[in-house]
Amino acid sequence: TESYRLLSRRLDPTVRVREAIAAADRGLRLDPGHIVLINIRSSALLLLIDAARARGTYHRSDVAPYIDEARAMAEAHSDEAYFQGHLGALAQAAAKAEVASGEDPTGDAELAARAYAISLRAQPHHVGWHRGILIVRAAQALVRVREGRGIPPPSCSRYGRPSRRPGRPRSPW
């Protein structure tokens, strides 16, 4: 919370965020599955990624170990939406930062989309998972347009199937 206040005052929260990450890392070495510490570190990482994206100083190597750890946790808990969503959020933030820095977000965007899709199986009505998939697909589309490759046809859903049955009218909702 303090870091967000610093950010709103246009002060650099990086030092405080790195302290929070280091403290959470120390705690996670003692208790690797502690959900509260995972949440604290994830919030700090998301702020760190967003701040670096805004400054134009994002480097994936700074967050790669955390994304790899989140991937390992998601694989170990393959049916739990929490761990999949955690991985999706970190990969989504990384993909957005990669787009802003002119890099290719495809790997992180696909990772986020897969994690969110797995989360949807457990919680099909959770709007955050749907929103996350849309955000990473938009990041991929921005890169395709920037590179002159165009965007995929709108008739395809995120799973590669037609998004609606032929002849069925579209719902206004």
C-alpha positions in Angstrom: 0.0 0.0 0.0 2.8 2.4 0.8 4.4 1.8 -2.6 1.1 2.8 -4.3 1.0 6.0 -2.2 4.6 6.8 -3.2 3.7 6.2 -6.9 0.6 8.5 -6.6 2.9 11.2 -5.3 5.2 10.6 -8.3 8.0 9.2 -6.1 9.9 6.1 -7.1 8.6 3.1 -5.1 11.3 0.7 -6.4 13.4 0.6 -3.2 10.4 -0.1 -1.0 9.0 -2.7 -3.4 12.3 -4.5 -3.6 12.4 -4.5 0.2 8.9 -6.1 0.3 9.9 -8.7 -2.3 13.1 -9.6 -0.3 11.1 -9.9 3.0 8.5 -12.1 1.3 11.3 -14.2 -0.2 12.8 -14.7 3.2 9.4 -15.8 4.6 8.8 -18.1 1.6 12.1 -19.9 2.2 10.7 -20.8 5.6 7.2 -21.6 4.4 7.1 -22.1 0.6 3.3 -22.3 0.3 2.3 -19.4 2.5 -0.5 -17.8 0.6 -0.3 -14.4 2.3 3.5 -14.1 1.5 2.8 -15.2 -2.1 0.2 -12.4 -2.4 2.5 -9.8 -0.9 5.3 -10.7 -3.2 2.9 -10.9 -6.2 1.5 -7.4 -5.5 5.0 -6.0 -5.2 6.1 -7.7 -8.4 3.1 -6.4 -10.3 3.9 -2.9 -9.1 7.6 -3.3 -9.9 6.7 -4.5 -13.5 4.3 -1.6 -14.0 6.7 1.0 -12.7 9.5 -0.3 -14.9 7.1 -0.4 -17.9 6.1 3.2 -17.2 9.7 4.3 -16.9 10.7 2.3 -20.0 13.3 0.3 -18.0 11.6 -3.1 -18.0 13.9 -6.2 -18.4 12.3 -9.6 -18.3 15.4 -11.0 -16.6 14.4 -9.1 -13.5 11.2 -11.1 -13.1 12.0 -14.3 -15.0 12.9 -16.3 -11.8 9.5 -15.3 -10.2 7.6 -16.3 -13.3 9.5 -19.6 -13.4 8.6 -20.2 -9.8 5.0 -19.3 -10.4 5.0 -21.7 -13.3 6.4 -24.5 -11.1 3.7 -23.8 -8.4 1.0 -23.8 -11.1 2.2 -27.2 -12.4 2.3 -28.6 -8.9 -1.3 -27.4 -8.3 -2.6 -27.9 -11.8 -6.3 -27.9 -10.8 -6.3 -24.9 -8.4 -7.4 -21.6 -9.9 -5.4 -19.6 -7.3 -2.0 -20.8 -8.5 -3.0 -20.6 -12.2 -4.3 -17.0 -11.7 -1.1 -16.1 -9.9 0.9 -17.3 -12.9 -1.5 -15.6 -15.3 -1.2 -12.2 -13.6 2.6 -12.2 -13.6 2.8 -13.4 -17.2 0.1 -10.8 -18.2 2.0 -7.9 -16.6 5.2 -9.1 -18.2 3.5 -9.3 -21.6 2.2 -5.8 -21.3 5.6 -4.5 -20.3 7.2 -6.3 -23.3 4.7 -4.7 -25.7 5.6 -1.3 -24.2 9.3 -1.9 -24.5 9.1 -3.1 -28.1 9.8 -6.7 -27.3 7.7 -9.8 -28.4 5.2 -10.7 -25.7 4.1 -14.0 -27.3 5.7 -16.4 -24.8 4.3 -14.6 -21.7 1.0 -13.9 -23.4 0.5 -17.5 -24.3 1.6 -18.6 -20.8 -1.0 -16.2 -19.2 -3.7 -17.2 -21.6 -3.1 -20.9 -20.8 -3.1 -20.3 -17.0 -6.3 -18.2 -17.2 -8.0 -20.9 -19.4 -7.1 -23.5 -16.7 -8.5 -21.2 -14.1 -11.7 -20.9 -16.1 -12.3 -24.6 -15.7 -12.5 -24.3 -12.0 -14.2 -20.9 -11.9 -16.0 -20.5 -15.2 -17.8 -17.3 -14.2 -14.8 -15.4 -12.8 -14.6 -12.3 -14.8 -11.0 -11.7 -14.0 -9.9 -14.8 -15.9 -11.9 -13.7 -19.0 -10.5 -10.2 -18.7 -7.0 -11.5 -18.4 -7.3 -13.6 -21.6 -8.6 -10.5 -23.5 -5.7 -8.4 -22.2 -3.0 -10.8 -23.3 -4.7 -11.4 -26.7 -4.8 -7.6 -27.2 -1.1 -7.4 -26.4 -0.4 -10.0 -29.1 -2.6 -8.2 -31.6 -0.7 -4.9 -31.0 2.5 -6.7 -31.8 1.1 -8.3 -34.9 -0.2 -4.9 -36.1 3.1 -3.2 -35.3 5.0 -5.9 -37.3 2.5 -5.6 -40.2 1.2 -9.1 -39.8 -2.4 -8.1 -39.2 -4.7 -9.6 -36.5 -6.4 -13.0 -36.4 -10.0 -13.0 -37.8 -12.6 -12.1 -35.2 -14.6 -15.2 -35.9 -12.1 -17.3 -33.9 -12.3 -17.6 -30.1 -9.3 -17.9 -27.8 -9.6 -21.7 -28.2 -9.4 -21.6 -32.0 -13.1 -22.6 -32.5 -15.8 -20.4 -34.0 -17.0 -18.0 -31.4 -20.7 -18.7 -32.0 -22.8 -21.2 -33.8 -23.7 -20.3 -37.4 -27.2 -18.9 -37.8 -27.5 -18.1 -34.2 -28.3 -14.4 -33.6 -25.8 -12.4 -31.5 -26.9 -11.5 -28.0 -26.7 -7.7 -27.2 -25.2 -8.6 -23.9 
